[in-house]
Amino acid sequence: MKIGMYFSSLPQFARQLEYRKLDALVMFNRFTEPEIDIENLDIHTTFSLSSKEDINRLLRWTAIVSAKTNMEISATGGIHSYEGVIKLLLAGATTVQLASLLYSKGLGVVDTILEQVTAWMERHNFETIDQFRGILNFSEAENAELYLRAQFMEKIRAIE
């Protein structure tokens, strides 16, 4: 099931889906949104590509949900480099989707991403993705509390 990110308790919702025998989630669907043209008094929809900053929310929820369920997670939204692919796999994604990157750079970027992921794996002595998938999810990460809202208090105190 492909879901949006706007749930008040995403881990609980994911567990309920798993309980109902759902095997996998795609996080997160990008919905088109309405736009009002004030000059032509008309309504149309928007379509915008993701930005590389969109990955941060996706990382958080992938790490948390992958630790709380046994469902496969396909992460999408904000993946614009091999680093993004690796980050999401480390957070627990089973697969990643590269839509905006492919729209902007073309299909040739897939070979480059795969070569870069392979080179990273070799540098870190991983032979398979399963050897590192999820090692930084909410259950496995040494500083897992950084995935939670607690980091907000740390950052706001730094401003004072």
CNS distance restraints for C-alpha pairs under 8 A (distance, minus, plus):
assign (resid   1 and name CA) (resid  22 and name CA) 7.67 0.50 0.50
assign (resid   1 and name CA) (resid  24 and name CA) 6.43 0.50 0.50
assign (resid   1 and name CA) (resid  25 and name CA) 4.98 0.50 0.50
assign (resid   1 and name CA) (resid  26 and name CA) 6.03 0.50 0.50
assign (resid   2 and name CA) (resid  25 and name CA) 5.75 0.50 0.50
assign (resid   2 and name CA) (resid  26 and name CA) 4.37 0.50 0.50
assign (resid   2 and name CA) (resid  27 and name CA) 6.23 0.50 0.50
assign (resid   2 and name CA) (resid  28 and name CA) 6.62 0.50 0.50
assign (resid   2 and name CA) (resid  29 and name CA) 5.94 0.50 0.50
assign (resid   3 and name CA) (resid  25 and name CA) 7.12 0.50 0.50
assign (resid   3 and name CA) (resid  26 and name CA) 6.23 0.50 0.50
assign (resid   3 and name CA) (resid  27 and name CA) 5.78 0.50 0.50
assign (resid   3 and name CA) (resid  28 and name CA) 5.47 0.50 0.50
assign (resid   3 and name CA) (resid  29 and name CA) 5.43 0.50 0.50
assign (resid   4 and name CA) (resid  27 and name CA) 6.67 0.50 0.50
assign (resid   4 and name CA) (resid  28 and name CA) 4.86 0.50 0.50
assign (resid   4 and name CA) (resid  29 and name CA) 4.83 0.50 0.50
assign (resid   4 and name CA) (resid  30 and name CA) 6.92 0.50 0.50
assign (resid   4 and name CA) (resid  31 and name CA) 7.85 0.50 0.50
assign (resid   5 and name CA) (resid  10 and name CA) 7.77 0.50 0.50
assign (resid   5 and name CA) (resid  27 and name CA) 7.19 0.50 0.50
assign (resid   5 and name CA) (resid  28 and name CA) 5.82 0.50 0.50
assign (resid   5 and name CA) (resid  29 and name CA) 7.58 0.50 0.50
assign (resid   7 and name CA) (resid  13 and name CA) 7.81 0.50 0.50
assign (resid   9 and name CA) (resid  13 and name CA) 6.18 0.50 0.50
assign (resid  10 and name CA) (resid  14 and name CA) 6.04 0.50 0.50
assign (resid  10 and name CA) (resid  61 and name CA) 7.91 0.50 0.50
assign (resid  10 and name CA) (resid  65 and name CA) 7.53 0.50 0.50
assign (resid  11 and name CA) (resid  15 and name CA) 6.20 0.50 0.50
assign (resid  11 and name CA) (resid  64 and name CA) 7.02 0.50 0.50
assign (resid  11 and name CA) (resid  65 and name CA) 5.30 0.50 0.50
assign (resid  11 and name CA) (resid  68 and name CA) 6.59 0.50 0.50
assign (resid  12 and name CA) (resid  16 and name CA) 6.25 0.50 0.50
assign (resid  13 and name CA) (resid  17 and name CA) 6.33 0.50 0.50
assign (resid  14 and name CA) (resid  18 and name CA) 6.20 0.50 0.50
assign (resid  14 and name CA) (resid  65 and name CA) 7.01 0.50 0.50
assign (resid  14 and name CA) (resid  69 and name CA) 7.16 0.50 0.50
assign (resid  15 and name CA) (resid  19 and name CA) 6.06 0.50 0.50
assign (resid  15 and name CA) (resid  68 and name CA) 7.23 0.50 0.50
assign (resid  15 and name CA) (resid  69 and name CA) 6.04 0.50 0.50
assign (resid  16 and name CA) (resid  20 and name CA) 6.33 0.50 0.50
assign (resid  17 and name CA) (resid  21 and name CA) 6.61 0.50 0.50
assign (resid  17 and name CA) (resid  22 and name CA) 5.45 0.50 0.50
assign (resid  18 and name CA) (resid  22 and name CA) 4.80 0.50 0.50
assign (resid  18 and name CA) (resid  23 and name CA) 6.57 0.50 0.50
assign (resid  18 and name CA) (resid  69 and name CA) 7.13 0.50 0.50
assign (resid  18 and name CA) (resid  70 and name CA) 7.69 0.50 0.50
assign (resid  18 and name CA) (resid  71 and name CA) 6.65 0.50 0.50
assign (resid  22 and name CA) (resid  71 and name CA) 7.41 0.50 0.50
assign (resid  23 and name CA) (resid  71 and name CA) 5.20 0.50 0.50
assign (resid  23 and name CA) (resid  72 and name CA) 6.39 0.50 0.50
assign (resid  24 and name CA) (resid  71 and name CA) 4.93 0.50 0.50
assign (resid  24 and name CA) (resid  72 and name CA) 4.46 0.50 0.50
assign (resid  24 and name CA) (resid  73 and name CA) 5.68 0.50 0.50
assign (resid  24 and name CA) (resid  74 and name CA) 7.55 0.50 0.50
assign (resid  25 and name CA) (resid  71 and name CA) 6.97 0.50 0.50
assign (resid  25 and name CA) (resid  72 and name CA) 6.33 0.50 0.50
assign (resid  25 and name CA) (resid  73 and name CA) 4.96 0.50 0.50
assign (resid  25 and name CA) (resid  74 and name CA) 6.19 0.50 0.50
assign (resid  26 and name CA) (resid  73 and name CA) 5.81 0.50 0.50
assign (resid  26 and name CA) (resid  74 and name CA) 4.60 0.50 0.50
assign (resid  26 and name CA) (resid  75 and name CA) 5.88 0.50 0.50
assign (resid  26 and name CA) (resid  76 and name CA) 7.08 0.50 0.50
assign (resid  27 and name CA) (resid  58 and name CA) 7.27 0.50 0.50
assign (resid  27 and name CA) (resid  62 and name CA) 7.67 0.50 0.50
assign (resid  27 and name CA) (resid  73 and name CA) 7.03 0.50 0.50
assign (resid  27 and name CA) (resid  74 and name CA) 6.23 0.50 0.50
assign (resid  27 and name CA) (resid  75 and name CA) 5.06 0.50 0.50
assign (resid  27 and name CA) (resid  76 and name CA) 5.89 0.50 0.50
assign (resid  27 and name CA) (resid  77 and name CA) 7.98 0.50 0.50
assign (resid  28 and name CA) (resid  58 and name CA) 7.43 0.50 0.50
assign (resid  28 and name CA) (resid  75 and name CA) 6.78 0.50 0.50
assign (resid  28 and name CA) (resid  76 and name CA) 5.81 0.50 0.50
assign (resid  28 and name CA) (resid  77 and name CA) 6.61 0.50 0.50
assign (resid  29 and name CA) (resid  76 and name CA) 7.53 0.50 0.50
assign (resid  29 and name CA) (resid  77 and name CA) 7.95 0.50 0.50
assign (resid  30 and name CA) (resid  77 and name CA) 7.68 0.50 0.50
assign (resid  32 and name CA) (resid  45 and name CA) 6.01 0.50 0.50
assign (resid  32 and name CA) (resid  46 and name CA) 5.52 0.50 0.50
assign (resid  32 and name CA) (resid  47 and name CA) 5.63 0.50 0.50
assign (resid  33 and name CA) (resid  45 and name CA) 5.35 0.50 0.50
assign (resid  33 and name CA) (resid  46 and name CA) 5.39 0.50 0.50
assign (resid  33 and name CA) (resid  47 and name CA) 7.45 0.50 0.50
assign (resid  34 and name CA) (resid  43 and name CA) 6.73 0.50 0.50
assign (resid  34 and name CA) (resid  44 and name CA) 5.83 0.50 0.50
assign (resid  34 and name CA) (resid  45 and name CA) 4.46 0.50 0.50
assign (resid  34 and name CA) (resid  46 and name CA) 6.23 0.50 0.50
assign (resid  35 and name CA) (resid  43 and name CA) 5.70 0.50 0.50
assign (resid  35 and name CA) (resid  44 and name CA) 5.34 0.50 0.50
assign (resid  35 and name CA) (resid  45 and name CA) 5.46 0.50 0.50
assign (resid  35 and name CA) (resid  46 and name CA) 6.31 0.50 0.50
assign (resid  36 and name CA) (resid  41 and name CA) 7.08 0.50 0.50
assign (resid  36 and name CA) (resid  42 and name CA) 5.87 0.50 0.50
assign (resid  36 and name CA) (resid  43 and name CA) 4.60 0.50 0.50
assign (resid  36 and name CA) (resid  44 and name CA) 6.51 0.50 0.50
assign (resid  37 and name CA) (resid  41 and name CA) 5.47 0.50 0.50
assign (resid  37 and name CA) (resid  42 and name CA) 5.15 0.50 0.50
assign (resid  37 and name CA) (resid  43 and name CA) 6.06 0.50 0.50
assign (resid  37 and name CA) (resid  44 and name CA) 7.63 0.50 0.50
assign (resid  38 and name CA) (resid  42 and name CA) 7.04 0.50 0.50
assign (resid  49 and name CA) (resid 100 and name CA) 5.26 0.50 0.50
assign (resid  50 and name CA) (resid  54 and name CA) 6.41 0.50 0.50
assign (resid  50 and name CA) (resid  77 and name CA) 5.88 0.50 0.50
assign (resid  50 and name CA) (resid  78 and name CA) 5.18 0.50 0.50
assign (resid  50 and name CA) (resid 100 and name CA) 5.91 0.50 0.50
assign (resid  51 and name CA) (resid  55 and name CA) 7.92 0.50 0.50
assign (resid  51 and name CA) (resid  77 and name CA) 7.86 0.50 0.50
assign (resid  51 and name CA) (resid  78 and name CA) 5.22 0.50 0.50
assign (resid  51 and name CA) (resid  79 and name CA) 8.00 0.50 0.50
assign (resid  51 and name CA) (resid  80 and name CA) 7.70 0.50 0.50
assign (resid  52 and name CA) (resid  78 and name CA) 4.54 0.50 0.50
assign (resid  52 and name CA) (resid  79 and name CA) 6.16 0.50 0.50
assign (resid  52 and name CA) (resid  80 and name CA) 5.77 0.50 0.50
assign (resid  53 and name CA) (resid  78 and name CA) 6.24 0.50 0.50
assign (resid  54 and name CA) (resid  58 and name CA) 6.99 0.50 0.50
assign (resid  54 and name CA) (resid  77 and name CA) 6.13 0.50 0.50
assign (resid  54 and name CA) (resid  78 and name CA) 4.47 0.50 0.50
assign (resid  54 and name CA) (resid  79 and name CA) 7.93 0.50 0.50
assign (resid  55 and name CA) (resid  59 and name CA) 5.98 0.50 0.50
assign (resid  55 and name CA) (resid  77 and name CA) 6.13 0.50 0.50
assign (resid  55 and name CA) (resid  78 and name CA) 4.37 0.50 0.50
assign (resid  55 and name CA) (resid  79 and name CA) 6.18 0.50 0.50
assign (resid  55 and name CA) (resid  84 and name CA) 7.32 0.50 0.50
assign (resid  56 and name CA) (resid  60 and name CA) 6.41 0.50 0.50
assign (resid  57 and name CA) (resid  61 and name CA) 6.38 0.50 0.50
assign (resid  58 and name CA) (resid  62 and name CA) 5.88 0.50 0.50
assign (resid  58 and name CA) (resid  75 and name CA) 7.12 0.50 0.50
assign (resid  58 and name CA) (resid  76 and name CA) 7.63 0.50 0.50
assign (resid  58 and name CA) (resid  77 and name CA) 7.12 0.50 0.50
assign (resid  58 and name CA) (resid  78 and name CA) 7.97 0.50 0.50
assign (resid  59 and name CA) (resid  63 and name CA) 6.04 0.50 0.50
assign (resid  59 and name CA) (resid  87 and name CA) 7.34 0.50 0.50
assign (resid  59 and name CA) (resid  88 and name CA) 5.98 0.50 0.50
assign (resid  59 and name CA) (resid  91 and name CA) 6.38 0.50 0.50
assign (resid  60 and name CA) (resid  64 and name CA) 6.32 0.50 0.50
assign (resid  60 and name CA) (resid  91 and name CA) 7.90 0.50 0.50
assign (resid  60 and name CA) (resid 147 and name CA) 5.53 0.50 0.50
assign (resid  61 and name CA) (resid  65 and name CA) 5.82 0.50 0.50
assign (resid  62 and name CA) (resid  66 and name CA) 5.72 0.50 0.50
assign (resid  62 and name CA) (resid  73 and name CA) 7.32 0.50 0.50
assign (resid  62 and name CA) (resid  75 and name CA) 7.19 0.50 0.50
assign (resid  62 and name CA) (resid  88 and name CA) 7.15 0.50 0.50
assign (resid  62 and name CA) (resid  91 and name CA) 6.01 0.50 0.50
assign (resid  62 and name CA) (resid  92 and name CA) 6.21 0.50 0.50
assign (resid  62 and name CA) (resid  93 and name CA) 6.29 0.50 0.50
assign (resid  62 and name CA) (resid 137 and name CA) 7.59 0.50 0.50
assign (resid  63 and name CA) (resid  67 and name CA) 6.34 0.50 0.50
assign (resid  63 and name CA) (resid  88 and name CA) 8.00 0.50 0.50
assign (resid  63 and name CA) (resid  91 and name CA) 4.44 0.50 0.50
assign (resid  63 and name CA) (resid  92 and name CA) 5.69 0.50 0.50
assign (resid  63 and name CA) (resid  93 and name CA) 7.84 0.50 0.50
assign (resid  63 and name CA) (resid 134 and name CA) 7.41 0.50 0.50
assign (resid  63 and name CA) (resid 136 and name CA) 7.11 0.50 0.50
assign (resid  63 and name CA) (resid 137 and name CA) 4.10 0.50 0.50
assign (resid  63 and name CA) (resid 138 and name CA) 5.21 0.50 0.50
assign (resid  63 and name CA) (resid 147 and name CA) 7.69 0.50 0.50
assign (resid  64 and name CA) (resid  68 and name CA) 6.40 0.50 0.50
assign (resid  64 and name CA) (resid 137 and name CA) 6.37 0.50 0.50
assign (resid  64 and name CA) (resid 138 and name CA) 5.01 0.50 0.50
assign (resid  64 and name CA) (resid 139 and name CA) 7.84 0.50 0.50
assign (resid  64 and name CA) (resid 147 and name CA) 7.45 0.50 0.50
assign (resid  65 and name CA) (resid  69 and name CA) 6.10 0.50 0.50
assign (resid  66 and name CA) (resid  70 and name CA) 6.83 0.50 0.50
assign (resid  66 and name CA) (resid  71 and name CA) 7.19 0.50 0.50
assign (resid  66 and name CA) (resid  72 and name CA) 7.69 0.50 0.50
assign (resid  66 and name CA) (resid  73 and name CA) 7.03 0.50 0.50
assign (resid  66 and name CA) (resid  91 and name CA) 7.60 0.50 0.50
assign (resid  66 and name CA) (resid  92 and name CA) 5.39 0.50 0.50
assign (resid  66 and name CA) (resid  93 and name CA) 7.02 0.50 0.50
assign (resid  66 and name CA) (resid 134 and name CA) 7.50 0.50 0.50
assign (resid  66 and name CA) (resid 137 and name CA) 6.79 0.50 0.50
assign (resid  66 and name CA) (resid 138 and name CA) 7.75 0.50 0.50
assign (resid  67 and name CA) (resid  92 and name CA) 7.54 0.50 0.50
assign (resid  67 and name CA) (resid 134 and name CA) 8.00 0.50 0.50
assign (resid  67 and name CA) (resid 137 and name CA) 6.02 0.50 0.50
assign (resid  67 and name CA) (resid 138 and name CA) 5.54 0.50 0.50
assign (resid  67 and name CA) (resid 139 and name CA) 5.39 0.50 0.50
assign (resid  72 and name CA) (resid  93 and name CA) 7.10 0.50 0.50
assign (resid  72 and name CA) (resid  94 and name CA) 5.57 0.50 0.50
assign (resid  73 and name CA) (resid  92 and name CA) 7.54 0.50 0.50
assign (resid  73 and name CA) (resid  93 and name CA) 4.98 0.50 0.50
assign (resid  73 and name CA) (resid  94 and name CA) 5.20 0.50 0.50
assign (resid  73 and name CA) (resid  95 and name CA) 6.59 0.50 0.50
assign (resid  74 and name CA) (resid  93 and name CA) 5.79 0.50 0.50
assign (resid  74 and name CA) (resid  94 and name CA) 5.73 0.50 0.50
assign (resid  74 and name CA) (resid  95 and name CA) 4.59 0.50 0.50
assign (resid  74 and name CA) (resid  96 and name CA) 5.26 0.50 0.50
assign (resid  74 and name CA) (resid  97 and name CA) 7.03 0.50 0.50
assign (resid  75 and name CA) (resid  88 and name CA) 7.06 0.50 0.50
assign (resid  75 and name CA) (resid  93 and name CA) 6.06 0.50 0.50
assign (resid  75 and name CA) (resid  94 and name CA) 7.86 0.50 0.50
assign (resid  75 and name CA) (resid  95 and name CA) 6.33 0.50 0.50
assign (resid  75 and name CA) (resid  96 and name CA) 4.69 0.50 0.50
assign (resid  75 and name CA) (resid  97 and name CA) 6.21 0.50 0.50
assign (resid  76 and name CA) (resid  96 and name CA) 5.87 0.50 0.50
assign (resid  76 and name CA) (resid  97 and name CA) 4.92 0.50 0.50
assign (resid  76 and name CA) (resid  98 and name CA) 6.79 0.50 0.50
assign (resid  76 and name CA) (resid  99 and name CA) 7.74 0.50 0.50
assign (resid  77 and name CA) (resid  97 and name CA) 7.58 0.50 0.50
assign (resid  77 and name CA) (resid  98 and name CA) 7.63 0.50 0.50
assign (resid  77 and name CA) (resid  99 and name CA) 7.80 0.50 0.50
assign (resid  77 and name CA) (resid 100 and name CA) 7.80 0.50 0.50
assign (resid  78 and name CA) (resid  84 and name CA) 7.81 0.50 0.50
assign (resid  78 and name CA) (resid 100 and name CA) 7.70 0.50 0.50
assign (resid  79 and name CA) (resid  84 and name CA) 5.07 0.50 0.50
assign (resid  79 and name CA) (resid  85 and name CA) 6.46 0.50 0.50
assign (resid  79 and name CA) (resid  96 and name CA) 7.98 0.50 0.50
assign (resid  79 and name CA) (resid  97 and name CA) 7.51 0.50 0.50
assign (resid  79 and name CA) (resid  98 and name CA) 6.05 0.50 0.50
assign (resid  79 and name CA) (resid 100 and name CA) 7.93 0.50 0.50
assign (resid  79 and name CA) (resid 101 and name CA) 7.20 0.50 0.50
assign (resid  80 and name CA) (resid  84 and name CA) 6.41 0.50 0.50
assign (resid  80 and name CA) (resid  98 and name CA) 7.17 0.50 0.50
assign (resid  80 and name CA) (resid 100 and name CA) 7.59 0.50 0.50
assign (resid  80 and name CA) (resid 101 and name CA) 5.43 0.50 0.50
assign (resid  81 and name CA) (resid  85 and name CA) 6.69 0.50 0.50
assign (resid  81 and name CA) (resid 113 and name CA) 6.76 0.50 0.50
assign (resid  82 and name CA) (resid  86 and name CA) 6.25 0.50 0.50
assign (resid  82 and name CA) (resid 113 and name CA) 5.09 0.50 0.50
assign (resid  82 and name CA) (resid 114 and name CA) 7.54 0.50 0.50
assign (resid  82 and name CA) (resid 116 and name CA) 6.10 0.50 0.50
assign (resid  82 and name CA) (resid 117 and name CA) 5.85 0.50 0.50
assign (resid  83 and name CA) (resid  87 and name CA) 6.03 0.50 0.50
assign (resid  83 and name CA) (resid 117 and name CA) 7.85 0.50 0.50
assign (resid  84 and name CA) (resid  88 and name CA) 6.23 0.50 0.50
assign (resid  85 and name CA) (resid  89 and name CA) 6.31 0.50 0.50
assign (resid  85 and name CA) (resid  96 and name CA) 6.45 0.50 0.50
assign (resid  85 and name CA) (resid 117 and name CA) 7.80 0.50 0.50
assign (resid  86 and name CA) (resid  90 and name CA) 6.06 0.50 0.50
assign (resid  86 and name CA) (resid 117 and name CA) 7.01 0.50 0.50
assign (resid  87 and name CA) (resid  91 and name CA) 6.16 0.50 0.50
assign (resid  88 and name CA) (resid  92 and name CA) 6.31 0.50 0.50
assign (resid  88 and name CA) (resid  93 and name CA) 5.48 0.50 0.50
assign (resid  88 and name CA) (resid  96 and name CA) 7.34 0.50 0.50
assign (resid  89 and name CA) (resid  93 and name CA) 4.75 0.50 0.50
assign (resid  89 and name CA) (resid  94 and name CA) 6.58 0.50 0.50
assign (resid  89 and name CA) (resid  95 and name CA) 7.28 0.50 0.50
assign (resid  89 and name CA) (resid  96 and name CA) 7.86 0.50 0.50
assign (resid  89 and name CA) (resid 129 and name CA) 7.76 0.50 0.50
assign (resid  89 and name CA) (resid 132 and name CA) 7.41 0.50 0.50
assign (resid  89 and name CA) (resid 133 and name CA) 4.96 0.50 0.50
assign (resid  89 and name CA) (resid 134 and name CA) 6.28 0.50 0.50
assign (resid  90 and name CA) (resid 132 and name CA) 6.03 0.50 0.50
assign (resid  90 and name CA) (resid 133 and name CA) 4.81 0.50 0.50
assign (resid  90 and name CA) (resid 134 and name CA) 4.69 0.50 0.50
assign (resid  90 and name CA) (resid 135 and name CA) 5.56 0.50 0.50
assign (resid  90 and name CA) (resid 136 and name CA) 5.27 0.50 0.50
assign (resid  90 and name CA) (resid 137 and name CA) 6.81 0.50 0.50
assign (resid  91 and name CA) (resid 133 and name CA) 6.97 0.50 0.50
assign (resid  91 and name CA) (resid 134 and name CA) 4.89 0.50 0.50
assign (resid  91 and name CA) (resid 135 and name CA) 6.80 0.50 0.50
assign (resid  91 and name CA) (resid 136 and name CA) 5.03 0.50 0.50
assign (resid  91 and name CA) (resid 137 and name CA) 4.41 0.50 0.50
assign (resid  91 and name CA) (resid 138 and name CA) 7.75 0.50 0.50
assign (resid  92 and name CA) (resid 133 and name CA) 5.40 0.50 0.50
assign (resid  92 and name CA) (resid 134 and name CA) 3.65 0.50 0.50
assign (resid  92 and name CA) (resid 135 and name CA) 7.24 0.50 0.50
assign (resid  92 and name CA) (resid 136 and name CA) 7.29 0.50 0.50
assign (resid  92 and name CA) (resid 137 and name CA) 5.66 0.50 0.50
assign (resid  93 and name CA) (resid 133 and name CA) 7.12 0.50 0.50
assign (resid  93 and name CA) (resid 134 and name CA) 7.09 0.50 0.50
assign (resid  94 and name CA) (resid 133 and name CA) 7.53 0.50 0.50
assign (resid  98 and name CA) (resid 102 and name CA) 6.16 0.50 0.50
assign (resid  99 and name CA) (resid 103 and name CA) 6.30 0.50 0.50
assign (resid 100 and name CA) (resid 104 and name CA) 6.16 0.50 0.50
assign (resid 101 and name CA) (resid 105 and name CA) 5.78 0.50 0.50
assign (resid 101 and name CA) (resid 106 and name CA) 7.39 0.50 0.50
assign (resid 101 and name CA) (resid 109 and name CA) 7.98 0.50 0.50
assign (resid 102 and name CA) (resid 106 and name CA) 4.67 0.50 0.50
assign (resid 102 and name CA) (resid 107 and name CA) 5.54 0.50 0.50
assign (resid 102 and name CA) (resid 109 and name CA) 7.06 0.50 0.50
assign (resid 102 and name CA) (resid 110 and name CA) 7.96 0.50 0.50
assign (resid 105 and name CA) (resid 109 and name CA) 6.48 0.50 0.50
assign (resid 108 and name CA) (resid 112 and name CA) 7.17 0.50 0.50
assign (resid 109 and name CA) (resid 113 and name CA) 6.13 0.50 0.50
assign (resid 110 and name CA) (resid 114 and name CA) 6.17 0.50 0.50
assign (resid 111 and name CA) (resid 115 and name CA) 6.16 0.50 0.50
assign (resid 112 and name CA) (resid 116 and name CA) 6.15 0.50 0.50
assign (resid 113 and name CA) (resid 117 and name CA) 6.10 0.50 0.50
assign (resid 114 and name CA) (resid 118 and name CA) 6.09 0.50 0.50
assign (resid 115 and name CA) (resid 119 and name CA) 6.15 0.50 0.50
assign (resid 116 and name CA) (resid 120 and name CA) 6.15 0.50 0.50
assign (resid 117 and name CA) (resid 121 and name CA) 6.16 0.50 0.50
assign (resid 118 and name CA) (resid 122 and name CA) 6.24 0.50 0.50
assign (resid 119 and name CA) (resid 123 and name CA) 6.23 0.50 0.50
assign (resid 120 and name CA) (resid 124 and name CA) 6.29 0.50 0.50
assign (resid 121 and name CA) (resid 125 and name CA) 5.93 0.50 0.50
assign (resid 121 and name CA) (resid 126 and name CA) 4.89 0.50 0.50
assign (resid 121 and name CA) (resid 127 and name CA) 6.76 0.50 0.50
assign (resid 121 and name CA) (resid 128 and name CA) 7.86 0.50 0.50
assign (resid 122 and name CA) (resid 126 and name CA) 5.98 0.50 0.50
assign (resid 122 and name CA) (resid 127 and name CA) 7.16 0.50 0.50
assign (resid 126 and name CA) (resid 131 and name CA) 6.31 0.50 0.50
assign (resid 126 and name CA) (resid 132 and name CA) 7.22 0.50 0.50
assign (resid 127 and name CA) (resid 131 and name CA) 7.27 0.50 0.50
assign (resid 128 and name CA) (resid 132 and name CA) 7.68 0.50 0.50
assign (resid 129 and name CA) (resid 133 and name CA) 5.87 0.50 0.50
assign (resid 134 and name CA) (resid 140 and name CA) 7.33 0.50 0.50
assign (resid 135 and name CA) (resid 140 and name CA) 5.52 0.50 0.50
assign (resid 135 and name CA) (resid 141 and name CA) 6.53 0.50 0.50
assign (resid 136 and name CA) (resid 140 and name CA) 5.47 0.50 0.50
assign (resid 136 and name CA) (resid 141 and name CA) 4.40 0.50 0.50
assign (resid 136 and name CA) (resid 142 and name CA) 7.86 0.50 0.50
assign (resid 136 and name CA) (resid 144 and name CA) 7.96 0.50 0.50
assign (resid 137 and name CA) (resid 141 and name CA) 5.69 0.50 0.50
assign (resid 137 and name CA) (resid 144 and name CA) 7.42 0.50 0.50
assign (resid 138 and name CA) (resid 144 and name CA) 5.12 0.50 0.50
assign (resid 138 and name CA) (resid 145 and name CA) 7.89 0.50 0.50
assign (resid 138 and name CA) (resid 147 and name CA) 7.13 0.50 0.50
assign (resid 139 and name CA) (resid 144 and name CA) 7.08 0.50 0.50
assign (resid 140 and name CA) (resid 144 and name CA) 7.43 0.50 0.50
assign (resid 144 and name CA) (resid 148 and name CA) 7.64 0.50 0.50
assign (resid 145 and name CA) (resid 150 and name CA) 6.79 0.50 0.50
assign (resid 145 and name CA) (resid 151 and name CA) 7.54 0.50 0.50
assign (resid 146 and name CA) (resid 150 and name CA) 6.79 0.50 0.50
assign (resid 146 and name CA) (resid 151 and name CA) 5.55 0.50 0.50
assign (resid 147 and name CA) (resid 151 and name CA) 7.63 0.50 0.50
assign (resid 149 and name CA) (resid 153 and name CA) 7.69 0.50 0.50
assign (resid 150 and name CA) (resid 154 and name CA) 6.98 0.50 0.50
assign (resid 151 and name CA) (resid 155 and name CA) 6.27 0.50 0.50
assign (resid 152 and name CA) (resid 156 and name CA) 6.05 0.50 0.50
assign (resid 153 and name CA) (resid 157 and name CA) 6.06 0.50 0.50
assign (resid 154 and name CA) (resid 158 and name CA) 6.49 0.50 0.50
assign (resid 155 and name CA) (resid 159 and name CA) 6.78 0.50 0.50
assign (resid 156 and name CA) (resid 160 and name CA) 6.88 0.50 0.50
